[in-house]
Amino acid sequence: MFDGLMRLIKLNTPFTNKSPSYVGEMRSHRKEYGLALLRIDAAKSGKALHSENATLTPSLPKWMVLPQTRLLLD
């Protein structure tokens, strides 16, 4: 989930990380919250993600449990 200005972001907008490597895309939003399909490492990182006109920080809902991953670039 994202918390931010969703009105600036169109559906299927790609997101990149700082590299800039593709990490996922926006799938749905309503008002100030949105759902995105992201790489697990990007979702868990809590670091800012960028689209063409916005910068957002992912946050996971408390109920969501993700598999353990090993980040190769830590």
C-alpha positions as CSV (number, residue, x, y, z in Angstrom):
1,M,0.0,0.0,0.0
2,F,1.1,3.5,-0.6
3,D,0.2,6.6,1.3
4,G,0.4,9.7,-0.8
5,L,-1.1,11.8,-3.7
6,M,-2.7,9.1,-5.7
7,R,-4.5,11.5,-8.0
8,L,-1.2,12.2,-9.7
9,I,-0.6,8.6,-10.6
10,K,-2.4,6.7,-13.4
11,L,-3.1,3.0,-13.3
12,N,-0.3,0.7,-14.6
13,T,2.3,3.5,-14.0
14,P,5.7,1.9,-13.6
15,F,7.8,2.5,-10.5
16,T,11.6,2.5,-10.3
17,N,14.0,2.5,-7.3
18,K,17.0,4.8,-6.9
19,S,19.1,2.7,-9.5
20,P,16.7,3.3,-11.5
21,S,15.5,-0.3,-11.9
22,Y,11.9,-1.3,-12.6
23,V,10.3,-2.6,-9.4
24,G,6.6,-2.7,-10.2
25,E,3.5,-0.8,-11.1
26,M,0.4,0.9,-9.7
27,R,-2.7,-1.4,-9.9
28,S,-5.4,0.4,-8.1
29,H,-6.0,3.5,-5.9
30,R,-8.8,5.4,-4.1
31,K,-8.3,8.8,-2.6
32,E,-4.9,8.9,-0.9
33,Y,-4.2,5.1,-0.8
34,G,-3.1,2.8,-3.5
35,L,-2.1,-0.8,-4.2
36,A,0.8,-1.7,-6.4
37,L,2.3,-4.9,-7.7
38,L,5.9,-4.7,-6.5
39,R,9.0,-6.8,-6.3
40,I,9.2,-8.2,-2.7
41,D,12.5,-6.6,-2.0
42,A,11.2,-3.2,-3.0
43,A,8.0,-3.6,-1.0
44,K,10.0,-4.6,2.1
45,S,12.7,-2.0,1.8
46,G,10.5,1.0,2.8
47,K,12.6,3.1,0.5
48,A,11.2,5.7,-1.9
49,L,10.0,4.6,-5.3
50,H,9.6,6.9,-8.3
51,S,7.2,7.3,-11.2
52,E,7.2,9.9,-13.9
53,N,5.5,12.5,-11.7
54,A,5.5,11.2,-8.1
55,T,7.8,9.8,-5.4
56,L,6.1,7.3,-3.0
57,T,7.2,5.1,-0.1
58,P,5.6,1.6,0.2
59,S,4.1,0.5,3.4
60,L,2.8,-3.0,4.1
61,P,-0.4,-3.7,6.0
62,K,0.1,-5.3,9.4
63,W,-1.7,-8.5,8.3
64,M,0.5,-9.1,5.3
65,V,3.2,-11.7,5.7
66,L,5.9,-11.9,3.0
67,P,8.3,-14.7,2.5
68,Q,11.9,-14.3,3.7
69,T,14.1,-12.9,1.0
70,R,17.8,-12.4,0.7
71,L,18.8,-9.0,-0.6
72,L,21.9,-9.4,-2.8
73,L,22.7,-5.7,-2.9
74,D,22.6,-4.8,0.8
